[in-house]
Amino acid sequence: MASYQARLAELEHLGAAVLAATVDDKESTEAMIRDMGITFQIGYGLTESKLAEFDPWWGNNEHGRHPQPMEFLVLRGGTVFGSMYASGPVGRMGVDEVIEAIKGRERRRIRDDDGINS
Protein backbone atom coordinates (compact mmCIF):
# COMPACT_ATOMS: atom_id res chain seq x y z
CA MET A 1 0.00 0.00 0.00
CA ALA A 2 2.91 2.32 0.60
CA SER A 3 3.82 2.25 -3.11
CA TYR A 4 0.26 3.25 -4.05
CA GLN A 5 0.34 6.05 -1.50
CA ALA A 6 3.65 7.28 -2.91
CA ARG A 7 2.16 7.45 -6.45
CA LEU A 8 -1.34 8.55 -5.41
CA ALA A 9 -1.09 11.98 -7.06
CA GLU A 10 -0.12 10.38 -10.37
CA LEU A 11 -2.96 7.87 -10.12
CA GLU A 12 -5.45 10.61 -9.32
CA HIS A 13 -4.15 12.65 -12.28
CA LEU A 14 -5.06 9.65 -14.45
CA GLY A 15 -8.57 9.71 -12.97
CA ALA A 16 -7.94 6.63 -10.81
CA ALA A 17 -9.03 6.17 -7.22
CA VAL A 18 -7.34 3.79 -4.80
CA LEU A 19 -9.53 1.92 -2.34
CA ALA A 20 -8.60 -0.90 0.01
CA ALA A 21 -10.42 -3.18 2.42
CA THR A 22 -9.32 -5.51 5.17
CA VAL A 23 -10.66 -8.13 7.54
CA ASP A 24 -8.85 -6.32 10.36
CA ASP A 25 -10.79 -4.45 13.03
CA LYS A 26 -11.22 -0.68 13.16
CA GLU A 27 -8.45 -0.05 15.69
CA SER A 28 -5.85 -2.13 13.81
CA THR A 29 -6.81 -0.51 10.51
CA GLU A 30 -6.62 3.01 11.94
CA ALA A 31 -3.18 2.23 13.41
CA MET A 32 -1.95 0.96 10.02
CA ILE A 33 -3.33 4.04 8.26
CA ARG A 34 -1.56 6.28 10.76
CA ASP A 35 1.72 4.33 10.71
CA MET A 36 1.87 4.19 6.90
CA GLY A 37 0.55 7.71 6.27
CA ILE A 38 -2.26 6.37 4.06
CA THR A 39 -4.67 8.99 2.74
CA PHE A 40 -6.88 6.81 0.51
CA GLN A 41 -9.96 5.06 1.85
CA ILE A 42 -9.61 1.72 3.60
CA GLY A 43 -12.63 -0.25 4.71
CA TYR A 44 -12.30 -2.65 7.62
CA GLY A 45 -14.07 -5.57 9.24
CA LEU A 46 -14.84 -7.57 6.10
CA THR A 47 -16.47 -10.84 7.03
CA GLU A 48 -15.97 -14.23 5.45
CA SER A 49 -19.54 -14.14 4.10
CA LYS A 50 -18.91 -10.78 2.39
CA LEU A 51 -15.61 -11.97 0.94
CA ALA A 52 -17.21 -15.17 -0.36
CA GLU A 53 -18.72 -13.13 -3.20
CA PHE A 54 -15.16 -12.59 -4.53
CA ASP A 55 -14.16 -16.27 -4.15
CA PRO A 56 -10.78 -15.58 -2.48
CA TRP A 57 -7.94 -18.01 -1.95
CA TRP A 58 -7.91 -18.86 1.76
CA GLY A 59 -4.78 -19.37 3.83
CA ASN A 60 -4.61 -21.21 7.12
CA ASN A 61 -1.42 -20.89 9.13
CA GLU A 62 -0.13 -19.49 12.43
CA HIS A 63 -2.31 -16.42 11.79
CA GLY A 64 -5.42 -18.59 11.50
CA ARG A 65 -7.78 -18.81 8.54
CA HIS A 66 -7.46 -15.70 6.41
CA PRO A 67 -8.09 -14.54 2.84
CA GLN A 68 -5.08 -13.96 0.61
CA PRO A 69 -4.92 -10.59 -1.17
CA MET A 70 -7.20 -9.80 -4.09
CA GLU A 71 -6.74 -6.76 -6.32
CA PHE A 72 -9.05 -5.35 -8.95
CA LEU A 73 -8.82 -2.67 -11.62
CA VAL A 74 -12.35 -1.43 -12.21
CA LEU A 75 -13.41 0.77 -15.12
CA ARG A 76 -15.62 3.82 -14.70
CA GLY A 77 -18.73 1.78 -15.53
CA GLY A 78 -17.96 -0.91 -12.95
CA THR A 79 -16.46 -3.52 -15.30
CA VAL A 80 -13.44 -5.37 -13.93
CA PHE A 81 -10.54 -4.47 -16.22
CA GLY A 82 -7.93 -6.57 -14.43
CA SER A 83 -7.64 -8.70 -11.32
CA MET A 84 -5.08 -10.58 -9.28
CA TYR A 85 -5.74 -13.30 -6.73
CA ALA A 86 -2.77 -14.23 -4.57
CA SER A 87 -2.26 -17.71 -3.17
CA GLY A 88 0.39 -16.52 -0.75
CA PRO A 89 2.58 -13.55 0.14
CA VAL A 90 3.86 -13.11 -3.44
CA GLY A 91 2.03 -11.81 -6.48
CA ARG A 92 0.77 -8.32 -5.93
CA MET A 93 -0.07 -5.79 -8.66
CA GLY A 94 2.82 -3.35 -8.76
CA VAL A 95 1.83 0.30 -8.95
CA ASP A 96 4.06 0.78 -12.02
CA GLU A 97 2.17 -1.94 -13.90
CA VAL A 98 -1.18 -0.50 -12.79
CA ILE A 99 -0.23 2.96 -14.04
CA GLU A 100 0.90 1.57 -17.39
CA ALA A 101 -2.31 -0.48 -17.71
CA ILE A 102 -4.41 2.63 -17.03
CA LYS A 103 -2.41 4.70 -19.52
CA GLY A 104 -2.74 1.99 -22.16
CA ARG A 105 -6.47 1.67 -21.56
CA GLU A 106 -6.89 5.44 -21.82
CA ARG A 107 -4.90 5.55 -25.09
CA ARG A 108 -7.17 2.87 -26.55
CA ARG A 109 -10.29 4.66 -25.27
CA ILE A 110 -9.21 7.96 -26.82
CA ARG A 111 -8.46 6.26 -30.15
CA ASP A 112 -11.86 4.58 -30.05
CA ASP A 113 -13.58 7.88 -29.18
CA ASP A 114 -11.84 9.54 -32.12
CA GLY A 115 -13.11 6.83 -34.46
CA ILE A 116 -9.64 5.52 -35.23
CA ASN A 117 -10.62 1.93 -34.43
CA SER A 118 -14.11 2.16 -35.91
A tleap script that builds the chain and sets N, CA, C and O, in Angstrom:
source leaprc.protein.ff14SB
mol = sequence {
  NMET ALA SER TYR GLN ALA ARG LEU ALA GLU
  LEU GLU HIE LEU GLY ALA ALA VAL LEU ALA
  ALA THR VAL ASP ASP LYS GLU SER THR GLU
  ALA MET ILE ARG ASP MET GLY ILE THR PHE
  GLN ILE GLY TYR GLY LEU THR GLU SER LYS
  LEU ALA GLU PHE ASP PRO TRP TRP GLY ASN
  ASN GLU HIE GLY ARG HIE PRO GLN PRO MET
  GLU PHE LEU VAL LEU ARG GLY GLY THR VAL
  PHE GLY SER MET TYR ALA SER GLY PRO VAL
  GLY ARG MET GLY VAL ASP GLU VAL ILE GLU
  ALA ILE LYS GLY ARG GLU ARG ARG ARG ILE
  ARG ASP ASP ASP GLY ILE ASN CSER
}
set mol.1.N position { 0.808 -1.194 0.000 }
set mol.1.CA position { 0.000 0.000 0.000 }
set mol.1.C position { 0.852 1.259 0.000 }
set mol.1.O position { 0.434 2.306 -0.494 }
set mol.2.N position { 2.041 1.145 0.554 }
set mol.2.CA position { 2.910 2.320 0.595 }
set mol.2.C position { 3.269 2.791 -0.805 }
set mol.2.O position { 3.368 3.994 -1.047 }
set mol.3.N position { 3.469 1.843 -1.744 }
set mol.3.CA position { 3.817 2.249 -3.106 }
set mol.3.C position { 2.652 2.969 -3.780 }
set mol.3.O position { 2.870 3.893 -4.564 }
set mol.4.N position { 1.433 2.564 -3.490 }
set mol.4.CA position { 0.259 3.254 -4.050 }
set mol.4.C position { 0.114 4.635 -3.433 }
set mol.4.O position { -0.251 5.590 -4.119 }
set mol.5.N position { 0.395 4.743 -2.152 }
set mol.5.CA position { 0.340 6.050 -1.498 }
set mol.5.C position { 1.377 6.989 -2.109 }
set mol.5.O position { 1.096 8.162 -2.352 }
set mol.6.N position { 2.578 6.462 -2.354 }
set mol.6.CA position { 3.653 7.281 -2.909 }
set mol.6.C position { 3.318 7.797 -4.307 }
set mol.6.O position { 3.798 8.861 -4.698 }
set mol.7.N position { 2.505 7.063 -5.066 }
set mol.7.CA position { 2.165 7.449 -6.447 }
set mol.7.C position { 0.710 7.917 -6.565 }
set mol.7.O position { 0.173 8.013 -7.669 }
set mol.8.N position { 0.082 8.205 -5.432 }
set mol.8.CA position { -1.337 8.550 -5.413 }
set mol.8.C position { -1.653 9.761 -6.286 }
set mol.8.O position { -2.658 9.750 -6.998 }
set mol.9.N position { -0.834 10.789 -6.251 }
set mol.9.CA position { -1.092 11.985 -7.062 }
set mol.9.C position { -1.099 11.637 -8.544 }
set mol.9.O position { -1.937 12.135 -9.295 }
set mol.10.N position { -0.172 10.787 -8.967 }
set mol.10.CA position { -0.120 10.381 -10.374 }
set mol.10.C position { -1.357 9.565 -10.752 }
set mol.10.O position { -1.933 9.761 -11.822 }
set mol.11.N position { -1.758 8.655 -9.871 }
set mol.11.CA position { -2.958 7.867 -10.121 }
set mol.11.C position { -4.195 8.757 -10.216 }
set mol.11.O position { -5.028 8.584 -11.106 }
set mol.12.N position { -4.305 9.701 -9.299 }
set mol.12.CA position { -5.447 10.613 -9.324 }
set mol.12.C position { -5.441 11.476 -10.582 }
set mol.12.O position { -6.502 11.771 -11.132 }
set mol.13.N position { -4.265 11.882 -11.041 }
set mol.13.CA position { -4.153 12.653 -12.279 }
set mol.13.C position { -4.684 11.850 -13.469 }
set mol.13.O position { -5.209 12.422 -14.425 }
set mol.14.N position { -4.545 10.532 -13.405 }
set mol.14.CA position { -5.062 9.649 -14.449 }
set mol.14.C position { -6.559 9.367 -14.276 }
set mol.14.O position { -7.160 8.654 -15.080 }
set mol.15.N position { -7.150 9.933 -13.223 }
set mol.15.CA position { -8.566 9.706 -12.967 }
set mol.15.C position { -8.844 8.450 -12.169 }
set mol.15.O position { -9.990 8.008 -12.083 }
set mol.16.N position { -7.801 7.865 -11.580 }
set mol.16.CA position { -7.944 6.629 -10.810 }
set mol.16.C position { -8.123 6.939 -9.329 }
set mol.16.O position { -7.581 7.915 -8.811 }
set mol.17.N position { -8.880 6.104 -8.676 }
set mol.17.CA position { -9.026 6.167 -7.223 }
set mol.17.C position { -8.460 4.880 -6.645 }
set mol.17.O position { -8.569 3.820 -7.262 }
set mol.18.N position { -7.867 4.964 -5.486 }
set mol.18.CA position { -7.338 3.790 -4.801 }
set mol.18.C position { -8.212 3.545 -3.581 }
set mol.18.O position { -8.423 4.438 -2.761 }
set mol.19.N position { -8.711 2.337 -3.478 }
set mol.19.CA position { -9.529 1.916 -2.337 }
set mol.19.C position { -8.971 0.597 -1.844 }
set mol.19.O position { -8.460 -0.199 -2.631 }
set mol.20.N position { -9.064 0.367 -0.566 }
set mol.20.CA position { -8.602 -0.901 0.007 }
set mol.20.C position { -9.609 -1.357 1.049 }
set mol.20.O position { -10.412 -0.565 1.544 }
set mol.21.N position { -9.559 -2.628 1.374 }
set mol.21.CA position { -10.418 -3.183 2.415 }
set mol.21.C position { -9.661 -4.301 3.113 }
set mol.21.O position { -8.787 -4.941 2.529 }
set mol.22.N position { -10.011 -4.522 4.364 }
set mol.22.CA position { -9.317 -5.514 5.165 }
set mol.22.C position { -10.291 -6.233 6.099 }
set mol.22.O position { -11.373 -5.732 6.404 }
set mol.23.N position { -9.883 -7.406 6.536 }
set mol.23.CA position { -10.656 -8.128 7.544 }
set mol.23.C position { -10.311 -7.632 8.943 }
set mol.23.O position { -10.982 -7.988 9.912 }
set mol.24.N position { -9.274 -6.818 9.052 }
set mol.24.CA position { -8.847 -6.318 10.361 }
set mol.24.C position { -9.930 -5.450 11.003 }
set mol.24.O position { -10.830 -4.953 10.327 }
set mol.25.N position { -9.824 -5.282 12.308 }
set mol.25.CA position { -10.794 -4.450 13.027 }
set mol.25.C position { -10.466 -2.965 12.849 }
set mol.25.O position { -9.431 -2.606 12.287 }
set mol.26.N position { -11.355 -2.128 13.330 }
set mol.26.CA position { -11.221 -0.681 13.157 }
set mol.26.C position { -9.930 -0.156 13.784 }
set mol.26.O position { -9.218 0.628 13.157 }
set mol.27.N position { -9.626 -0.567 14.986 }
set mol.27.CA position { -8.449 -0.051 15.687 }
set mol.27.C position { -7.152 -0.425 14.960 }
set mol.27.O position { -6.269 0.415 14.791 }
set mol.28.N position { -7.042 -1.684 14.532 }
set mol.28.CA position { -5.845 -2.125 13.808 }
set mol.28.C position { -5.707 -1.389 12.481 }
set mol.28.O position { -4.607 -1.001 12.088 }
set mol.29.N position { -6.828 -1.203 11.799 }
set mol.29.CA position { -6.810 -0.509 10.510 }
set mol.29.C position { -6.413 0.947 10.693 }
set mol.29.O position { -5.596 1.466 9.932 }
set mol.30.N position { -6.976 1.607 11.687 }
set mol.30.CA position { -6.620 3.008 11.943 }
set mol.30.C position { -5.143 3.145 12.299 }
set mol.30.O position { -4.497 4.108 11.886 }
set mol.31.N position { -4.605 2.199 13.056 }
set mol.31.CA position { -3.176 2.227 13.407 }
set mol.31.C position { -2.315 2.070 12.157 }
set mol.31.O position { -1.313 2.769 12.005 }
set mol.32.N position { -2.698 1.158 11.258 }
set mol.32.CA position { -1.952 0.958 10.022 }
set mol.32.C position { -2.006 2.221 9.165 }
set mol.32.O position { -0.985 2.640 8.619 }
set mol.33.N position { -3.167 2.819 9.044 }
set mol.33.CA position { -3.327 4.044 8.256 }
set mol.33.C position { -2.409 5.134 8.802 }
set mol.33.O position { -1.729 5.829 8.047 }
set mol.34.N position { -2.404 5.268 10.101 }
set mol.34.CA position { -1.562 6.281 10.756 }
set mol.34.C position { -0.078 5.981 10.557 }
set mol.34.O position { 0.698 6.863 10.188 }
set mol.35.N position { 0.309 4.725 10.806 }
set mol.35.CA position { 1.719 4.331 10.708 }
set mol.35.C position { 2.266 4.454 9.291 }
set mol.35.O position { 3.433 4.799 9.102 }
set mol.36.N position { 1.427 4.171 8.290 }
set mol.36.CA position { 1.870 4.191 6.898 }
set mol.36.C position { 1.589 5.518 6.208 }
set mol.36.O position { 2.017 5.725 5.073 }
set mol.37.N position { 0.879 6.417 6.874 }
set mol.37.CA position { 0.554 7.705 6.266 }
set mol.37.C position { -0.408 7.576 5.088 }
set mol.37.O position { -0.328 8.350 4.134 }
set mol.38.N position { -1.306 6.615 5.149 }
set mol.38.CA position { -2.256 6.368 4.060 }
set mol.38.C position { -3.330 7.460 4.061 }
set mol.38.O position { -3.869 7.822 5.107 }
set mol.39.N position { -3.624 7.971 2.872 }
set mol.39.CA position { -4.673 8.986 2.741 }
set mol.39.C position { -5.857 8.502 1.909 }
set mol.39.O position { -6.884 9.179 1.857 }
set mol.40.N position { -5.735 7.327 1.247 }
set mol.40.CA position { -6.877 6.812 0.510 }
set mol.40.C position { -7.766 6.000 1.452 }
set mol.40.O position { -7.358 5.637 2.555 }
set mol.41.N position { -8.980 5.726 0.999 }
set mol.41.CA position { -9.958 5.063 1.852 }
set mol.41.C position { -9.643 3.578 2.035 }
set mol.41.O position { -9.298 2.873 1.087 }
set mol.42.N position { -9.773 3.130 3.280 }
set mol.42.CA position { -9.611 1.716 3.595 }
set mol.42.C position { -10.793 1.292 4.448 }
set mol.42.O position { -11.021 1.822 5.535 }
set mol.43.N position { -11.533 0.332 3.935 }
set mol.43.CA position { -12.625 -0.252 4.714 }
set mol.43.C position { -12.065 -1.329 5.628 }
set mol.43.O position { -10.980 -1.854 5.376 }
set mol.44.N position { -12.783 -1.658 6.670 }
set mol.44.CA position { -12.305 -2.652 7.624 }
set mol.44.C position { -13.449 -3.562 8.047 }
set mol.44.O position { -14.621 -3.273 7.806 }
set mol.45.N position { -13.080 -4.667 8.681 }
set mol.45.CA position { -14.075 -5.568 9.244 }
set mol.45.C position { -14.806 -6.435 8.234 }
set mol.45.O position { -15.926 -6.876 8.495 }
set mol.46.N position { -14.183 -6.690 7.068 }
set mol.46.CA position { -14.837 -7.568 6.097 }
set mol.46.C position { -15.012 -8.957 6.696 }
set mol.46.O position { -14.100 -9.493 7.325 }
set mol.47.N position { -16.170 -9.523 6.498 }
set mol.47.CA position { -16.468 -10.844 7.034 }
set mol.47.C position { -16.264 -11.904 5.960 }
set mol.47.O position { -16.218 -11.599 4.769 }
set mol.48.N position { -16.145 -13.132 6.392 }
set mol.48.CA position { -15.968 -14.232 5.448 }
set mol.48.C position { -17.162 -14.316 4.491 }
set mol.48.O position { -16.980 -14.611 3.309 }
set mol.49.N position { -18.365 -14.063 4.979 }
set mol.49.CA position { -19.535 -14.137 4.098 }
set mol.49.C position { -19.508 -13.041 3.035 }
set mol.49.O position { -19.918 -13.279 1.899 }
set mol.50.N position { -19.035 -11.849 3.382 }
set mol.50.CA position { -18.912 -10.775 2.386 }
set mol.50.C position { -17.817 -11.099 1.369 }
set mol.50.O position { -17.988 -10.867 0.172 }
set mol.51.N position { -16.714 -11.625 1.840 }
set mol.51.CA position { -15.610 -11.971 0.939 }
set mol.51.C position { -15.950 -13.140 0.025 }
set mol.51.O position { -15.381 -13.252 -1.061 }
set mol.52.N position { -16.851 -13.999 0.434 }
set mol.52.CA position { -17.207 -15.171 -0.362 }
set mol.52.C position { -17.669 -14.778 -1.759 }
set mol.52.O position { -17.481 -15.537 -2.710 }
set mol.53.N position { -18.269 -13.607 -1.890 }
set mol.53.CA position { -18.724 -13.127 -3.195 }
set mol.53.C position { -17.565 -12.974 -4.179 }
set mol.53.O position { -17.775 -13.041 -5.390 }
set mol.54.N position { -16.348 -12.769 -3.679 }
set mol.54.CA position { -15.162 -12.586 -4.525 }
set mol.54.C position { -14.384 -13.880 -4.719 }
set mol.54.O position { -13.418 -13.906 -5.481 }
set mol.55.N position { -14.787 -14.958 -4.041 }
set mol.55.CA position { -14.155 -16.268 -4.148 }
set mol.55.C position { -12.643 -16.203 -3.916 }
set mol.55.O position { -11.869 -16.597 -4.788 }
set mol.56.N position { -12.215 -15.706 -2.742 }
set mol.56.CA position { -10.778 -15.575 -2.483 }
set mol.56.C position { -10.100 -16.924 -2.247 }
set mol.56.O position { -10.741 -17.948 -2.009 }
set mol.57.N position { -8.781 -16.869 -2.325 }
set mol.57.CA position { -7.938 -18.008 -1.950 }
set mol.57.C position { -7.718 -17.876 -0.443 }
set mol.57.O position { -7.275 -16.828 0.027 }
set mol.58.N position { -8.018 -18.919 0.308 }
set mol.58.CA position { -7.906 -18.858 1.761 }
set mol.58.C position { -6.616 -19.500 2.242 }
set mol.58.O position { -6.225 -20.572 1.779 }
set mol.59.N position { -5.962 -18.825 3.179 }
set mol.59.CA position { -4.784 -19.366 3.829 }
set mol.59.C position { -5.165 -19.849 5.215 }
set mol.59.O position { -6.172 -19.419 5.778 }
set mol.60.N position { -4.368 -20.731 5.756 }
set mol.60.CA position { -4.612 -21.213 7.115 }
set mol.60.C position { -3.247 -21.565 7.698 }
set mol.60.O position { -2.671 -22.608 7.388 }
set mol.61.N position { -2.740 -20.667 8.554 }
set mol.61.CA position { -1.417 -20.886 9.134 }
set mol.61.C position { -1.405 -20.372 10.574 }
set mol.61.O position { -2.441 -20.341 11.238 }
set mol.62.N position { -0.240 -19.976 11.043 }
set mol.62.CA position { -0.134 -19.493 12.434 }
set mol.62.C position { -0.989 -18.263 12.703 }
set mol.62.O position { -1.251 -17.933 13.859 }
set mol.63.N position { -1.426 -17.581 11.645 }
set mol.63.CA position { -2.311 -16.417 11.789 }
set mol.63.C position { -3.777 -16.823 11.772 }
set mol.63.O position { -4.654 -15.970 11.913 }
set mol.64.N position { -4.054 -18.094 11.605 }
set mol.64.CA position { -5.420 -18.585 11.505 }
set mol.64.C position { -5.904 -18.572 10.061 }
set mol.64.O position { -5.126 -18.342 9.135 }
set mol.65.N position { -7.185 -18.820 9.884 }
set mol.65.CA position { -7.784 -18.812 8.538 }
set mol.65.C position { -7.924 -17.359 8.097 }
set mol.65.O position { -8.453 -16.521 8.827 }
set mol.66.N position { -7.441 -17.077 6.892 }
set mol.66.CA position { -7.463 -15.695 6.406 }
set mol.66.C position { -7.472 -15.676 4.879 }
set mol.66.O position { -6.931 -16.578 4.239 }
set mol.67.N position { -8.091 -14.642 4.295 }
set mol.67.CA position { -8.086 -14.538 2.844 }
set mol.67.C position { -6.740 -13.997 2.360 }
set mol.67.O position { -6.147 -13.128 2.999 }
set mol.68.N position { -6.271 -14.513 1.241 }
set mol.68.CA position { -5.078 -13.961 0.609 }
set mol.68.C position { -5.500 -12.718 -0.178 }
set mol.68.O position { -6.680 -12.567 -0.496 }
set mol.69.N position { -4.567 -11.836 -0.495 }
set mol.69.CA position { -4.921 -10.585 -1.175 }
set mol.69.C position { -5.613 -10.796 -2.525 }
set mol.69.O position { -5.323 -11.733 -3.268 }
set mol.70.N position { -6.528 -9.889 -2.797 }
set mol.70.CA position { -7.202 -9.804 -4.094 }
set mol.70.C position { -7.110 -8.349 -4.525 }
set mol.70.O position { -7.276 -7.442 -3.710 }
set mol.71.N position { -6.847 -8.129 -5.796 }
set mol.71.CA position { -6.739 -6.763 -6.315 }
set mol.71.C position { -7.542 -6.677 -7.600 }
set mol.71.O position { -7.564 -7.609 -8.404 }
set mol.72.N position { -8.200 -5.543 -7.778 }
set mol.72.CA position { -9.053 -5.354 -8.945 }
set mol.72.C position { -8.821 -3.978 -9.550 }
set mol.72.O position { -8.692 -2.985 -8.833 }
set mol.73.N position { -8.771 -3.929 -10.882 }
set mol.73.CA position { -8.816 -2.669 -11.616 }
set mol.73.C position { -10.224 -2.594 -12.183 }
set mol.73.O position { -10.641 -3.473 -12.937 }
set mol.74.N position { -10.955 -1.551 -11.823 }
set mol.74.CA position { -12.354 -1.435 -12.214 }
set mol.74.C position { -12.525 -0.189 -13.067 }
set mol.74.O position { -12.095 0.900 -12.687 }
set mol.75.N position { -13.157 -0.359 -14.225 }
set mol.75.CA position { -13.410 0.767 -15.118 }
set mol.75.C position { -14.511 1.672 -14.558 }
set mol.75.O position { -15.223 1.306 -13.623 }
set mol.76.N position { -14.628 2.836 -15.142 }
set mol.76.CA position { -15.622 3.817 -14.705 }
set mol.76.C position { -17.029 3.219 -14.599 }
set mol.76.O position { -17.771 3.554 -13.676 }
set mol.77.N position { -17.394 2.357 -15.515 }
set mol.77.CA position { -18.728 1.776 -15.525 }
set mol.77.C position { -18.911 0.581 -14.605 }
set mol.77.O position { -20.001 0.011 -14.542 }
set mol.78.N position { -17.859 0.193 -13.891 }
set mol.78.CA position { -17.955 -0.910 -12.954 }
set mol.78.C position { -17.465 -2.247 -13.481 }
set mol.78.O position { -17.511 -3.246 -12.763 }
set mol.79.N position { -16.995 -2.286 -14.725 }
set mol.79.CA position { -16.465 -3.523 -15.297 }
set mol.79.C position { -15.057 -3.778 -14.776 }
set mol.79.O position { -14.230 -2.867 -14.732 }
set mol.80.N position { -14.788 -5.019 -14.383 }
set mol.80.CA position { -13.441 -5.373 -13.931 }
set mol.80.C position { -12.525 -5.432 -15.152 }
set mol.80.O position { -12.747 -6.214 -16.076 }
set mol.81.N position { -11.506 -4.601 -15.138 }
set mol.81.CA position { -10.535 -4.469 -16.223 }
set mol.81.C position { -9.343 -5.402 -16.007 }
set mol.81.O position { -8.719 -5.849 -16.969 }
set mol.82.N position { -9.034 -5.688 -14.765 }
set mol.82.CA position { -7.931 -6.575 -14.426 }
set mol.82.C position { -8.098 -7.045 -12.995 }
set mol.82.O position { -8.716 -6.362 -12.179 }
set mol.83.N position { -7.553 -8.203 -12.693 }
set mol.83.CA position { -7.636 -8.701 -11.319 }
set mol.83.C position { -6.428 -9.576 -11.017 }
set mol.83.O position { -5.762 -10.080 -11.921 }
set mol.84.N position { -6.167 -9.743 -9.742 }
set mol.84.CA position { -5.076 -10.585 -9.280 }
set mol.84.C position { -5.533 -11.236 -7.976 }
set mol.84.O position { -5.954 -10.558 -7.039 }
set mol.85.N position { -5.441 -12.541 -7.938 }
set mol.85.CA position { -5.739 -13.298 -6.730 }
set mol.85.C position { -4.447 -13.948 -6.278 }
set mol.85.O position { -3.855 -14.731 -7.021 }
set mol.86.N position { -4.004 -13.638 -5.081 }
set mol.86.CA position { -2.769 -14.231 -4.565 }
set mol.86.C position { -3.080 -15.542 -3.852 }
set mol.86.O position { -4.149 -15.710 -3.264 }
set mol.87.N position { -2.136 -16.455 -3.914 }
set mol.87.CA position { -2.257 -17.709 -3.173 }
set mol.87.C position { -1.224 -17.756 -2.052 }
set mol.87.O position { -0.995 -18.805 -1.448 }
set mol.88.N position { -0.614 -16.627 -1.785 }
set mol.88.CA position { 0.394 -16.525 -0.745 }
set mol.88.C position { 0.928 -15.105 -0.698 }
set mol.88.O position { 0.310 -14.193 -1.248 }
set mol.89.N position { 2.060 -14.906 -0.052 }
set mol.89.CA position { 2.576 -13.551 0.141 }
set mol.89.C position { 3.215 -12.917 -1.093 }
set mol.89.O position { 3.675 -11.778 -1.022 }
set mol.90.N position { 3.253 -13.625 -2.219 }
set mol.90.CA position { 3.862 -13.105 -3.440 }
set mol.90.C position { 2.767 -12.922 -4.483 }
set mol.90.O position { 1.774 -13.649 -4.486 }
set mol.91.N position { 2.954 -11.946 -5.369 }
set mol.91.CA position { 2.029 -11.815 -6.477 }
set mol.91.C position { 1.090 -10.648 -6.353 }
set mol.91.O position { -0.113 -10.797 -6.567 }
set mol.92.N position { 1.601 -9.511 -6.020 }
set mol.92.CA position { 0.767 -8.319 -5.931 }
set mol.92.C position { 0.889 -7.513 -7.219 }
set mol.92.O position { 1.891 -7.614 -7.927 }
set mol.93.N position { -0.137 -6.706 -7.523 }
set mol.93.CA position { -0.072 -5.789 -8.657 }
set mol.93.C position { 0.851 -4.646 -8.282 }
set mol.93.O position { 0.582 -3.927 -7.320 }
set mol.94.N position { 1.920 -4.469 -9.015 }
set mol.94.CA position { 2.816 -3.351 -8.765 }
set mol.94.C position { 2.196 -2.062 -9.273 }
set mol.94.O position { 1.526 -2.057 -10.305 }
set mol.95.N position { 2.414 -0.980 -8.559 }
set mol.95.CA position { 1.829 0.300 -8.952 }
set mol.95.C position { 2.320 0.733 -10.326 }
set mol.95.O position { 1.560 1.354 -11.070 }
set mol.96.N position { 3.557 0.431 -10.686 }
set mol.96.CA position { 4.060 0.779 -12.018 }
set mol.96.C position { 3.238 0.097 -13.106 }
set mol.96.O position { 2.866 0.729 -14.095 }
set mol.97.N position { 2.955 -1.196 -12.923 }
set mol.97.CA position { 2.168 -1.941 -13.901 }
set mol.97.C position { 0.738 -1.416 -13.969 }
set mol.97.O position { 0.151 -1.345 -15.049 }
set mol.98.N position { 0.179 -1.050 -12.826 }
set mol.98.CA position { -1.185 -0.505 -12.794 }
set mol.98.C position { -1.235 0.812 -13.566 }
set mol.98.O position { -2.147 1.030 -14.364 }
set mol.99.N position { -0.270 1.678 -13.333 }
set mol.99.CA position { -0.235 2.965 -14.039 }
set mol.99.C position { -0.108 2.752 -15.542 }
set mol.99.O position { -0.796 3.414 -16.319 }
set mol.100.N position { 0.759 1.838 -15.961 }
set mol.100.CA position { 0.903 1.565 -17.395 }
set mol.100.C position { -0.370 0.974 -17.982 }
set mol.100.O position { -0.738 1.301 -19.110 }
set mol.101.N position { -1.048 0.106 -17.230 }
set mol.101.CA position { -2.311 -0.476 -17.709 }
set mol.101.C position { -3.366 0.613 -17.881 }
set mol.101.O position { -4.106 0.609 -18.865 }
set mol.102.N position { -3.441 1.536 -16.939 }
set mol.102.CA position { -4.408 2.634 -17.032 }
set mol.102.C position { -4.081 3.524 -18.223 }
set mol.102.O position { -4.972 3.898 -18.985 }
set mol.103.N position { -2.808 3.863 -18.384 }
set mol.103.CA position { -2.411 4.702 -19.518 }
set mol.103.C position { -2.725 4.014 -20.841 }
set mol.103.O position { -3.222 4.656 -21.767 }
set mol.104.N position { -2.447 2.734 -20.940 }
set mol.104.CA position { -2.742 1.991 -22.160 }
set mol.104.C position { -4.226 1.932 -22.433 }
set mol.104.O position { -4.655 2.095 -23.575 }
set mol.105.N position { -5.011 1.702 -21.408 }
set mol.105.CA position { -6.469 1.665 -21.560 }
set mol.105.C position { -6.986 3.030 -22.017 }
set mol.105.O position { -7.858 3.112 -22.882 }
set mol.106.N position { -6.452 4.082 -21.440 }
set mol.106.CA position { -6.891 5.436 -21.823 }
set mol.106.C position { -6.494 5.759 -23.265 }
set mol.106.O position { -7.261 6.394 -23.989 }
set mol.107.N position { -5.301 5.326 -23.686 }
set mol.107.CA position { -4.898 5.549 -25.085 }
set mol.107.C position { -5.859 4.846 -26.036 }
set mol.107.O position { -6.265 5.416 -27.048 }
set mol.108.N position { -6.223 3.607 -25.710 }
set mol.108.CA position { -7.169 2.870 -26.553 }
set mol.108.C position { -8.545 3.528 -26.534 }
set mol.108.O position { -9.207 3.596 -27.569 }
set mol.109.N position { -8.982 4.009 -25.381 }
set mol.109.CA position { -10.289 4.662 -25.270 }
set mol.109.C position { -10.324 5.929 -26.111 }
set mol.109.O position { -11.305 6.186 -26.808 }
set mol.110.N position { -9.269 6.714 -26.050 }
set mol.110.CA position { -9.214 7.965 -26.819 }
set mol.110.C position { -9.222 7.656 -28.311 }
set mol.110.O position { -9.919 8.320 -29.078 }
set mol.111.N position { -8.449 6.647 -28.729 }
set mol.111.CA position { -8.457 6.265 -30.146 }
set mol.111.C position { -9.853 5.828 -30.576 }
set mol.111.O position { -10.325 6.201 -31.650 }
set mol.112.N position { -10.510 5.035 -29.729 }
set mol.112.CA position { -11.860 4.581 -30.055 }
set mol.112.C position { -12.841 5.747 -30.123 }
set mol.112.O position { -13.697 5.795 -31.006 }
set mol.113.N position { -12.714 6.688 -29.183 }
set mol.113.CA position { -13.584 7.876 -29.181 }
set mol.113.C position { -13.365 8.738 -30.404 }
set mol.113.O position { -14.296 9.387 -30.881 }
set mol.114.N position { -12.146 8.753 -30.918 }
set mol.114.CA position { -11.836 9.541 -32.120 }
set mol.114.C position { -12.205 8.806 -33.412 }
set mol.114.O position { -12.032 9.346 -34.505 }
set mol.115.N position { -12.706 7.593 -33.289 }
set mol.115.CA position { -13.105 6.831 -34.462 }
set mol.115.C position { -11.969 6.137 -35.174 }
set mol.115.O position { -12.157 5.610 -36.271 }
set mol.116.N position { -10.800 6.125 -34.577 }
set mol.116.CA position { -9.639 5.520 -35.231 }
set mol.116.C position { -9.820 4.011 -35.373 }
set mol.116.O position { -9.402 3.426 -36.372 }
set mol.117.N position { -10.437 3.384 -34.382 }
set mol.117.CA position { -10.616 1.933 -34.431 }
set mol.117.C position { -12.007 1.549 -34.902 }
set mol.117.O position { -12.411 0.398 -34.739 }
set mol.118.N position { -12.735 2.464 -35.471 }
set mol.118.CA position { -14.112 2.155 -35.908 }
set mol.118.C position { -14.104 1.457 -37.243 }
set mol.118.O position { -15.164 1.119 -37.770 }
savepdb mol mol.pdb
quit
